Amino acid sequence: MIVNAEIIQACLADDRKAIKWLYEQCFHKFMPICYRYNKNDEDARASLNAGFIKILKGLHQTDETLNFWAWSKRIMVNNLIDEYRKNKKYLNHISSKETERELEIGNLTVVNSAESSLGYDQLLKLITELPETSAKVFNMYVFEGFSHKEIGALLMMSEGTSKWHLSIARKQLREKVEKLEWYNQKMVI
C-alpha cells in the first residue's frame, strides 16, 4: 500500500482511476479512525469523504520525501477535530456533569454475545456510546497520542477539563466492559 510519486502525480492530473485507487486505500486505512470519532456509519463516511477531499487538495504540497500515510492521517484527524468544533456550537449544550441515574441508564446496553473476550467491534461500539466530548478526548489521547494540553487547545477547553473527560471515559468504559463480562459469564452458565 505504498503511495508513490506516480500515484500522486496521476491524482494531481485528475486521473480518475488513480483517485479511485487512492480513495480505496484511504478508506481502508482511515474508516476505523472515522468510526472512533462518529457515532454512526453515515457520519463516519461523511467525515472520511471530507477528509479525503482535503487530502486531494493538499497533494500539490507534497514531495517524494514525505511519508504520505503519516501526512494524510494528520489531515484526517485534524478534519475530524474541525468537524467536532464546527458542530459543537449547533449541538445541544453538553453538560459537564451527568447525574448518576443518567450514567446508569446510559450503561444499560444489551449485547447479544456469548463470547468471553471483547472484540474490536464491541470496543468501538462502547466508545461510540460515551458522551460525545469524552469520546473525542479519549480517542485523541489514547489512539492519536495527543497530550492534554494539545487536546485542550484543539477542543477549546482547559487541560484539566480534558483530563476530566478522559477519566470519565475510562470509568464508563471499564463499567461497560465489566457488564459485558458479567453478561457473557451468565450466558456460559
Kinemage of the C-alpha trace (Angstrom):
@kinemage 1
@onewidth
@group {chain A} dominant
@subgroup {mainchain}
@vectorlist {calphas} color= white
{ca met a 1} P 0.000 0.000 0.000
{ca ile a 2} L 2.733 2.405 -0.981
{ca val a 3} L 1.657 5.725 -2.384
{ca asn a 4} L 4.461 6.771 -4.696
{ca ala a 5} L 5.106 9.916 -6.712
{ca glu a 6} L 3.461 8.390 -9.799
{ca ile a 7} L 0.155 7.918 -7.986
{ca ile a 8} L 0.319 11.436 -6.575
{ca gln a 9} L 1.100 12.898 -10.000
{ca ala a 10} L -1.739 10.920 -11.563
{ca cys a 11} L -4.150 12.223 -8.903
{ca leu a 12} L -2.920 15.776 -9.490
{ca ala a 13} L -3.573 15.257 -13.220
{ca asp a 14} L -7.179 14.320 -12.316
{ca asp a 15} L -6.751 10.664 -13.335
{ca arg a 16} L -9.997 9.105 -12.075
{ca lys a 17} L -8.536 5.606 -11.758
{ca ala a 18} L -5.663 6.860 -9.601
{ca ile a 19} L -8.044 8.903 -7.450
{ca lys a 20} L -10.334 5.887 -7.039
{ca trp a 21} L -7.374 3.680 -6.089
{ca leu a 22} L -6.153 6.251 -3.556
{ca tyr a 23} L -9.671 6.630 -2.121
{ca glu a 24} L -9.969 2.872 -1.649
{ca gln a 25} L -6.615 2.761 0.150
{ca cys a 26} L -7.577 5.706 2.342
{ca phe a 27} L -10.991 4.174 3.020
{ca his a 28} L -9.459 1.017 4.481
{ca lys a 29} L -6.841 2.938 6.436
{ca phe a 30} L -8.975 5.802 7.809
{ca met a 31} L -12.504 4.436 8.191
{ca pro a 32} L -11.679 2.896 11.601
{ca ile a 33} L -10.436 6.314 12.738
{ca cys a 34} L -13.617 7.985 11.467
{ca tyr a 35} L -15.739 5.395 13.312
{ca arg a 36} L -13.963 6.261 16.548
{ca tyr a 37} L -14.943 9.906 16.168
{ca asn a 38} L -18.520 9.430 14.942
{ca lys a 39} L -21.496 7.624 16.390
{ca asn a 40} L -22.852 6.143 13.167
{ca asp a 41} L -21.801 4.827 9.774
{ca glu a 42} L -23.244 7.729 7.787
{ca asp a 43} L -21.369 10.393 9.759
{ca ala a 44} L -18.150 8.360 9.653
{ca arg a 45} L -18.361 8.093 5.850
{ca ala a 46} L -19.133 11.797 5.509
{ca ser a 47} L -16.098 12.621 7.656
{ca leu a 48} L -13.922 10.293 5.603
{ca asn a 49} L -15.084 11.891 2.353
{ca ala a 50} L -14.469 15.422 3.644
{ca gly a 51} L -11.018 14.427 4.875
{ca phe a 52} L -10.194 12.726 1.575
{ca ile a 53} L -11.085 15.897 -0.331
{ca lys a 54} L -8.670 17.833 1.899
{ca ile a 55} L -6.002 15.203 1.226
{ca leu a 56} L -6.550 15.550 -2.532
{ca lys a 57} L -6.419 19.342 -2.340
{ca gly a 58} L -3.183 19.172 -0.362
{ca leu a 59} L -1.394 16.743 -2.685
{ca his a 60} L 0.263 19.583 -4.584
{ca gln a 61} L 2.153 20.474 -1.384
{ca thr a 62} L 3.719 17.013 -1.022
{ca asp a 63} L 7.110 15.854 -2.210
{ca glu a 64} L 8.830 12.490 -2.590
{ca thr a 65} L 10.408 12.579 0.876
{ca leu a 66} L 7.035 12.915 2.627
{ca asn a 67} L 5.573 9.916 4.449
{ca phe a 68} L 2.173 10.018 2.741
{ca trp a 69} L 0.323 7.956 5.346
{ca ala a 70} L 1.548 9.963 8.327
{ca trp a 71} L 0.739 13.216 6.498
{ca ser a 72} L -2.711 12.076 5.379
{ca lys a 73} L -3.575 10.672 8.832
{ca arg a 74} L -2.774 14.045 10.372
{ca ile a 75} L -5.074 15.732 7.837
{ca met a 76} L -7.859 13.215 8.560
{ca val a 77} L -7.600 13.620 12.339
{ca asn a 78} L -7.471 17.413 12.060
{ca asn a 79} L -10.542 17.279 9.820
{ca leu a 80} L -12.393 15.214 12.430
{ca ile a 81} L -11.429 17.694 15.148
{ca asp a 82} L -12.515 20.634 12.967
{ca glu a 83} L -15.877 18.943 12.328
{ca tyr a 84} L -16.344 18.439 16.041
{ca arg a 85} L -15.610 22.087 16.783
{ca lys a 86} L -17.896 23.246 13.978
{ca asn a 87} L -20.772 21.006 15.068
{ca lys a 88} L -20.292 21.717 18.750
{ca lys a 89} L -21.977 25.100 18.511
{ca tyr a 90} L -25.019 23.577 16.804
{ca leu a 91} L -25.472 20.622 19.104
{ca asn a 92} L -27.216 20.779 22.437
{ca his a 93} L -25.069 22.030 25.227
{ca ile a 94} L -23.362 19.018 26.751
{ca ser a 95} L -23.486 19.050 30.483
{ca ser a 96} L -20.090 18.694 32.123
{ca lys a 97} L -21.670 16.573 34.837
{ca glu a 98} L -24.219 13.835 34.386
{ca thr a 99} L -26.340 12.512 37.182
{ca glu a 100} L -25.709 9.027 38.436
{ca arg a 101} L -29.111 7.991 37.091
{ca glu a 102} L -28.188 9.157 33.577
{ca leu a 103} L -24.937 7.233 33.801
{ca glu a 104} L -26.805 4.092 34.892
{ca ile a 105} L -29.326 4.403 32.042
{ca gly a 106} L -26.538 5.029 29.528
{ca asn a 107} L -24.700 1.936 30.725
{ca leu a 108} L -27.652 -0.413 30.257
{ca thr a 109} L -26.703 -1.763 26.859
{ca val a 110} L -27.742 -5.155 25.626
{ca val a 111} L -25.037 -7.173 23.933
{ca asn a 112} L -26.091 -10.468 22.407
{ca ser a 113} L -22.768 -12.286 22.551
{ca ala a 114} L -21.648 -15.449 24.285
{ca glu a 115} L -18.004 -14.707 23.657
{ca ser a 116} L -15.884 -14.165 26.716
{ca ser a 117} L -13.451 -11.772 25.059
{ca leu a 118} L -14.106 -8.201 23.988
{ca gly a 119} L -13.661 -7.787 20.246
{ca tyr a 120} L -12.589 -4.696 18.347
{ca asp a 121} L -16.106 -4.055 17.044
{ca gln a 122} L -17.565 -4.297 20.551
{ca leu a 123} L -14.950 -1.904 21.914
{ca leu a 124} L -15.643 0.527 19.087
{ca lys a 125} L -19.365 0.351 19.847
{ca leu a 126} L -18.701 1.027 23.524
{ca ile a 127} L -16.621 4.087 22.657
{ca thr a 128} L -19.416 5.480 20.468
{ca glu a 129} L -21.807 5.127 23.412
{ca leu a 130} L -19.710 7.509 25.527
{ca pro a 131} L -20.743 11.149 25.855
{ca glu a 132} L -19.504 12.924 22.724
{ca thr a 133} L -16.858 15.170 24.264
{ca ser a 134} L -15.490 12.395 26.467
{ca ala a 135} L -15.295 10.074 23.448
{ca lys a 136} L -13.377 12.715 21.450
{ca val a 137} L -10.893 13.275 24.267
{ca phe a 138} L -10.473 9.507 24.749
{ca asn a 139} L -9.819 8.967 21.024
{ca met a 140} L -7.368 11.844 20.785
{ca tyr a 141} L -5.447 10.808 23.892
{ca val a 142} L -5.440 7.014 23.538
{ca phe a 143} L -5.456 6.438 19.781
{ca glu a 144} L -3.909 9.594 18.348
{ca gly a 145} L -1.369 10.303 21.095
{ca phe a 146} L -2.272 13.947 21.761
{ca ser a 147} L -1.318 15.420 25.130
{ca his a 148} L -3.959 17.004 27.374
{ca lys a 149} L -2.513 20.412 26.568
{ca glu a 150} L -2.911 19.772 22.811
{ca ile a 151} L -6.413 18.365 23.272
{ca gly a 152} L -7.396 21.383 25.331
{ca ala a 153} L -6.159 23.763 22.656
{ca leu a 154} L -7.822 21.866 19.801
{ca leu a 155} L -11.185 21.381 21.541
{ca met a 156} L -11.146 24.774 23.252
{ca met a 157} L -11.145 23.509 26.831
{ca ser a 158} L -8.729 23.601 29.723
{ca glu a 159} L -6.133 20.921 30.302
{ca gly a 160} L -7.959 19.913 33.479
{ca thr a 161} L -11.252 19.527 31.622
{ca ser a 162} L -9.511 17.289 29.099
{ca lys a 163} L -8.189 15.118 31.945
{ca trp a 164} L -11.666 15.006 33.491
{ca his a 165} L -13.240 13.829 30.211
{ca leu a 166} L -10.572 11.130 29.839
{ca ser a 167} L -11.225 9.962 33.387
{ca ile a 168} L -14.986 9.817 32.768
{ca ala a 169} L -14.471 7.916 29.505
{ca arg a 170} L -12.189 5.371 31.157
{ca lys a 171} L -14.574 4.908 34.075
{ca gln a 172} L -17.589 4.394 31.820
{ca leu a 173} L -15.683 2.028 29.503
{ca arg a 174} L -14.475 -0.004 32.484
{ca glu a 175} L -18.061 -0.274 33.776
{ca lys a 176} L -19.354 -1.261 30.335
{ca val a 177} L -16.659 -3.921 29.911
{ca glu a 178} L -17.424 -5.318 33.373
{ca lys a 179} L -21.124 -5.525 32.472
{ca leu a 180} L -20.248 -7.309 29.229
{ca glu a 181} L -18.059 -9.775 31.095
{ca trp a 182} L -20.815 -10.382 33.655
{ca tyr a 183} L -23.361 -10.861 30.875
{ca asn a 184} L -21.052 -13.230 28.976
{ca gln a 185} L -20.440 -15.281 32.131
{ca lys a 186} L -24.199 -15.634 32.656
{ca met a 187} L -24.584 -16.778 29.035
{ca val a 188} L -21.963 -19.505 29.536
{ca ile a 189} L -23.550 -20.755 32.777
